[in-house]
């Protein structure tokens, strides 16, 4: 896959991550937000089209109050650990289209739980200058002890002795998700806020609603093309 002229190649992307991670702040947010956003991206398997969506919810009810999306082209190959270079540009465009801006974004991807400590949530938070939490469905790196099978149970996720996130059981007898701070928030509050967004599903409500939203957009697009 060719990269656009302004997009770094994979080696340059790693070098940029090593620079940007020094700017990440893991502190600053210490309350349950009133307005929270969730992000997700869906891909058209037949082409290089992607659909980036952000859904805004009001807490504590977790009702959707706004949403926006961006349809664009993939400009960076899929490389584990470099997902942010593939998805941040599209999510940035979707964010600009929101009428209601969130106090915090919950991102479908890694935050600090990343080989260079700057996953998609961290990179996006840095670009937007907004607090972010990474909530990933799969582990990228690290070791952990399996948390109890009851909803709300969690255990630390470690990489070479450093805690990099939490393994959280969001629903009884369901595989856990991987929670880590992205930017402008700490570990404790990343976990607390995620626990406040559970609504009976494996995926926290902000990213669950974003997933539903982008798949609706993708389906409509495919029906019209």
C-alpha positions as CSV (number, residue, x, y, z in Angstrom):
1,X,0.0,0.0,0.0
2,X,1.4,3.4,-0.9
3,X,1.5,6.1,1.7
4,X,0.4,9.7,1.1
5,X,3.2,12.2,0.8
6,X,2.6,13.6,4.3
7,X,2.3,10.2,5.9
8,X,5.4,8.7,7.5
9,X,6.7,5.3,6.6
10,X,6.6,2.6,9.3
11,X,10.1,3.3,10.5
12,X,9.5,7.0,10.7
13,X,6.2,6.3,12.5
14,X,8.0,4.4,15.2
15,X,10.5,7.2,15.6
16,X,7.6,9.7,15.9
17,X,5.9,7.6,18.5
18,X,9.1,7.7,20.6
19,X,9.0,11.5,20.4
20,X,5.3,11.9,21.1
21,X,5.1,9.6,24.1
22,X,7.2,12.1,26.0
23,X,4.2,14.5,25.7
24,X,1.6,12.1,27.1
25,X,0.3,13.2,30.5
26,X,-1.2,10.4,32.7
27,X,-2.9,12.7,35.2
28,X,-5.4,15.5,35.4
29,X,-8.9,14.0,35.2
30,X,-10.4,13.1,38.5
31,X,-14.2,12.9,38.2
32,X,-17.0,11.2,36.3
33,X,-17.7,13.2,33.2
34,X,-21.2,14.5,32.3
35,X,-20.5,14.2,28.6
36,X,-18.4,11.4,27.2
37,X,-17.6,10.3,23.6
38,X,-16.9,6.9,22.1
39,X,-15.0,6.2,18.9
40,X,-14.8,3.4,16.4
41,X,-13.8,2.8,12.8
42,X,-15.3,0.3,10.3
43,X,-13.7,-0.7,7.0
44,X,-15.1,-1.6,3.6
45,X,-13.5,-5.0,2.9
46,X,-14.0,-4.5,-0.9
47,X,-12.0,-1.3,-1.1
48,X,-9.7,1.1,0.8
49,X,-12.7,3.1,2.3
50,X,-13.0,3.6,6.0
51,X,-15.7,5.0,8.2
52,X,-14.8,6.8,11.4
53,X,-17.5,7.6,13.9
54,X,-17.8,9.4,17.2
55,X,-20.9,9.1,19.4
56,X,-21.6,11.5,22.3
57,X,-23.4,10.3,25.4
58,X,-24.8,12.0,28.5
59,X,-24.0,10.4,31.9
60,X,-25.3,8.8,34.0
61,X,-28.1,7.8,31.7
62,X,-25.7,7.0,28.8
63,X,-28.2,8.4,26.3
64,X,-26.8,9.4,22.8
65,X,-27.0,13.1,22.3
66,X,-24.8,13.7,19.2
67,X,-22.8,11.8,16.6
68,X,-20.6,12.6,13.6
69,X,-18.7,10.6,11.1
70,X,-16.1,10.8,8.4
71,X,-15.7,8.7,5.3
72,X,-12.3,8.5,3.8
73,X,-9.5,6.4,2.3
74,X,-7.0,4.2,4.1
75,X,-3.6,5.9,3.8
76,X,-1.4,3.7,6.1
77,X,-1.0,-0.1,6.1
78,X,-2.2,-2.3,9.0
79,X,0.8,-2.8,11.3
80,X,0.3,-3.8,14.9
81,X,1.5,-1.0,17.2
82,X,1.0,1.6,14.5
83,X,-2.8,1.7,14.3
84,X,-2.9,5.4,15.2
85,X,-1.3,6.4,12.0
86,X,-4.1,4.6,10.1
87,X,-7.0,5.8,12.2
88,X,-6.2,9.2,14.0
89,X,-6.6,11.3,10.8
90,X,-10.1,10.0,10.1
91,X,-11.1,10.3,13.8
92,X,-9.8,13.8,13.8
93,X,-12.1,14.7,10.9
94,X,-15.1,13.1,12.6
95,X,-14.4,15.0,15.8
96,X,-14.4,18.4,13.9
97,X,-18.0,17.6,12.8
98,X,-19.4,17.2,16.3
99,X,-21.9,19.8,17.5
100,X,-21.4,18.7,21.1
101,X,-17.7,18.2,22.2
102,X,-17.1,15.6,24.9
103,X,-15.2,16.1,28.1
104,X,-13.5,12.8,27.5
105,X,-13.2,10.2,24.7
106,X,-13.3,6.5,25.1
107,X,-11.4,4.9,22.2
108,X,-11.8,1.4,20.8
109,X,-8.1,0.7,21.0
110,X,-5.0,0.8,23.3
111,X,-3.8,3.7,25.4
112,X,-0.7,3.3,27.5
113,X,-0.9,-0.5,27.1
114,X,1.3,-0.3,24.0
115,X,4.9,-1.3,23.3
116,X,6.0,2.4,23.2
117,X,3.2,3.5,25.6
118,X,1.4,5.5,22.9
119,X,-1.5,3.6,21.4
120,X,-4.4,4.9,19.4
121,X,-6.1,6.5,22.4
122,X,-3.0,8.2,23.6
123,X,-2.1,9.6,20.1
124,X,-5.7,10.8,19.5
125,X,-5.8,12.5,22.9
126,X,-2.6,14.3,22.2
127,X,-3.8,15.4,18.7
128,X,-7.2,16.7,20.1
129,X,-5.8,17.8,23.5
130,X,-8.6,16.0,25.2
131,X,-8.6,13.3,27.9
132,X,-8.8,9.8,26.5
133,X,-9.2,6.2,27.7
134,X,-8.2,3.2,25.6
135,X,-10.6,0.2,25.9
136,X,-9.4,-2.7,23.7
137,X,-11.1,-6.0,23.0
138,X,-7.8,-7.8,22.7
139,X,-4.5,-7.6,24.4
140,X,-1.6,-6.1,22.5
141,X,1.2,-6.7,25.0
142,X,1.5,-7.6,28.7
143,X,0.8,-10.4,31.2
144,X,-1.9,-10.7,33.8
145,X,-3.8,-12.9,36.1
146,X,-7.3,-13.7,34.9
147,X,-9.8,-11.6,37.0
148,X,-12.8,-13.3,38.6
149,X,-15.7,-14.1,36.3
150,X,-18.0,-11.5,37.9
151,X,-18.8,-8.1,36.3
152,X,-16.6,-5.4,37.7
153,X,-13.7,-7.7,38.6
154,X,-10.3,-6.6,37.3
155,X,-6.6,-7.3,37.5
156,X,-3.5,-5.3,36.6
157,X,-1.8,-5.7,33.2
158,X,2.0,-5.7,33.3
159,X,4.8,-5.3,30.8
160,X,8.3,-6.1,32.2
161,X,7.2,-5.3,35.7
162,X,5.5,-2.0,34.8
163,X,1.7,-1.7,35.2
164,X,0.3,-0.6,31.9
165,X,-3.4,-1.0,32.3
166,X,-6.2,-3.2,33.7
167,X,-7.9,-6.3,32.6
168,X,-11.6,-5.7,33.3
169,X,-14.5,-8.1,33.3
170,X,-17.4,-6.0,32.0
171,X,-20.0,-8.8,32.2
172,X,-20.4,-12.0,34.1
173,X,-18.7,-15.0,32.5
174,X,-17.5,-12.9,29.5
175,X,-14.0,-12.4,28.2
176,X,-12.4,-9.2,29.6
177,X,-11.5,-5.9,27.9
178,X,-8.2,-4.1,28.3
179,X,-8.4,-0.6,29.8
180,X,-5.5,1.9,29.9
181,X,-5.2,5.7,30.2
182,X,-4.7,7.5,26.9
183,X,-3.9,11.1,27.7
184,X,-4.8,13.6,30.5
185,X,-6.1,11.0,32.8
186,X,-4.5,8.4,35.2
187,X,-4.9,4.7,35.7
188,X,-7.4,4.8,38.6
189,X,-9.8,7.2,36.9
190,X,-9.6,5.3,33.6
191,X,-10.9,2.3,35.4
192,X,-13.5,4.2,37.4
193,X,-15.0,5.9,34.4
194,X,-15.1,2.7,32.4
195,X,-17.0,1.0,35.2
196,X,-19.6,3.9,35.0
197,X,-20.2,3.2,31.3
198,X,-21.2,-0.5,31.5
199,X,-24.7,-1.2,30.5
200,X,-25.0,-5.0,30.4
201,X,-22.8,-5.7,27.4
202,X,-19.1,-6.7,27.1
203,X,-18.3,-3.4,25.4
204,X,-18.7,-0.2,27.4
205,X,-21.6,1.9,26.1
206,X,-19.6,4.7,24.4
207,X,-17.6,2.4,22.2
208,X,-20.5,0.0,21.7
209,X,-22.7,2.8,20.4
210,X,-19.9,4.1,18.2
211,X,-19.5,0.6,16.8
212,X,-23.2,0.4,16.0
213,X,-23.1,3.9,14.4
214,X,-20.2,3.3,12.1
215,X,-21.5,0.0,10.9
216,X,-24.8,1.7,10.1
217,X,-22.9,4.3,8.1
218,X,-20.9,1.6,6.3
219,X,-24.1,-0.3,5.4
220,X,-25.8,2.7,4.0
221,X,-22.7,3.6,2.0
222,X,-22.5,0.2,0.5
223,X,-26.2,0.2,-0.4
224,X,-25.7,3.5,-2.2
225,X,-22.6,2.5,-4.2
